């Protein structure tokens, strides 16, 4: 088995693990983080619905958590298919990696820069009281409610979603991977 296929599969497994870890953290700590952010807002005399009106939330429903869990399952299956030498797994890996690198990079990037996202959302508000609200304080209050390992995992997921997905595409296009999968590649 070529090293390029093993490395590509390991990148997929690691990315799957970050999606699961973050889903678990949001499931177990999201409501507390939401309350912490709301406390900052209400402490400034604003209504608790300010966050919802500006599409800022730190908690997710079980249905919303199924999306990152589904991504993790797909990535794990693709990693297994790659190790098994399934040509369909290679093609699907290219497709999924391309989607993750672009769309996933935007979503995970907004989580890496969550403070900036919150500050920008408040700054764009038509309500002067919301524009005056300290978005950094709101985001940091929520961040403190999450486990300390969350922030590094968010950054790792962003790197794996963007650069890791690009690496998967390249690694699965090598001549060694092409020979392993028994079909043409780009190398």
N, C-alpha and C positions, 0 to 999 in steps of 0.2 A: 504494500500500500504506500503510495507516494506521501512524502512529508507534507506536500501542499494540501492534500485532501484532509489529512489529520489536523493540520493547523486550521483550515477553513471550518471543519466540523467543531473544533474546540472553540473557535470564535463564536460560532452559532450557539453552542452550549452556554458559553459565558454570557452572551447577550440574553439568552433565555432566562438565565439565573437572575440577571439584573431586573428584568421585567417582573419576575415572580417576587423578588425581594421588595421592590417598590410597591407592588400591589399589596403585599402583606403589611408593609409599613403604613400605607394609606388606610387599609382596612382597620388596623388596630389603633392607629393614632390620629387619623384624619379628623374625626369629630372633635377631639380635644384641640387640635390645631385650628379648626374652624372657630371654636369657642374663644380661643386665645386671640385670634384676629378680630373677631366680633367685639371682644372686650375693649380692644384699643379703639375701635370705631365708636362704640357707645360711650367710652370714657371721654371722648371729644364732643359728646352731645349729639351725635348723629344717629340716625335710625339703623338698626341692625341689618336692614335690607340693602344698605349701600353696597356691600360686597356682591350680593346677587345681581343688583342692577348693573354692576360694572363687570360682570362675568368673572368674578374672582372667587374661587372656592378651593378649599384644601381637603375637603372630605368628598368621597364618592360613594354612590350607591353600589350595592352588590352587582347590579346589572352593568354599571360602568366599569367595575373592576374586572368583569369578564373579558373585556377587550384586551388589556395587557396580559391576562392569563392565557387567552387564546393565541396571542402573538408568541408567548413563551412556548406553548405546546407546538405551534407550527415550526418554530426555530429548532426545537429539540427533535422533532420528526425529521426535519431536513438534515440535521446533523447526523442522525442515525442512517438515513438514506444515503448520505454521502459516504459514510464509513462502509456501508454495505455495497457500494459501487453501483447504485441504481442511477441510471442515466436520467430518469425523470426527476430524481432528487437534485441532480446537478442543474438541470434547466430551471426547476422551480426555485432553487437557491439563487440563481442569477436574477430571477424576477423579483423574489422577495427582498433580496439585498438591494436591488435598484430602488424599489419602493421605500424601503426603510432608510436608505441613504438620503433620499430627497424628502419625502413627506415626514418620515420618522425623525429626520434630523431637525426639521422645523419645530415639531412638537417637543422633542426632548431638549432642544435648544432653549425653548421658552421656559422650561423647567430649570435649566442651568442658570438662566438669568431671571429668575422669578421676582427678585426685588425690583429689577428694572421694569418688568412687565406690570407689576402692581403700581409702581410710581407713574409709569406712562398712562395707565388706565385712569388713575385719579387726575392726572394733569389734563387729560382730554375731556373730563367731565364738564357738563354744562352748569353744574351746581358749584358755585364759588366755595361753599363750605367743604365740599369733597376735594376740590382742587387744593385747598389749604391743608388737607389731611396728610399726615406723614406716611406715605406709602411704604417707606423703608421700615418704619416701626411696626406697621401691620404685618408685612411679610416676615420680619424677624421674629415677631411674637409667635406666628404660626410655625416657623422653622424650629424654634426652641421646644415646641411641643412634640416634635418628631424625634426619633432616636438619633444619636450623634452620628451613626454610620450612614444615615440617609444621604447627606450631602455628597460624600465621596462616591457613593453608588450612583447618584444622579449624574455626576460628571463622567464616571466610567461608562455608564449606559450611553451617554451622548457620544463619547469617543468610539465605543463599539458600534453604535448605530450608524455613524458617519464613516469614519476611517476603517472600522472593522468590516462594515458591509462592503466597502470598496475593496478591501483586502480579500474578502471571500470571493468576489467577482474575479479578481485577478488570479488568485490561487487556483480556482476551479477552471481557469482558462489555460493553465500551463500545459506543456506537452506531456508531462507525467500524469496529470489529471486526465487529459484526453485519452491517453493509453489505458489508464485504469478504468475509465468509464466505457471504453470500447467505442468511442465515437469521436467525431471531429470536434475540435475546440478552436480557440483563437490562436493557439501557439503551435 
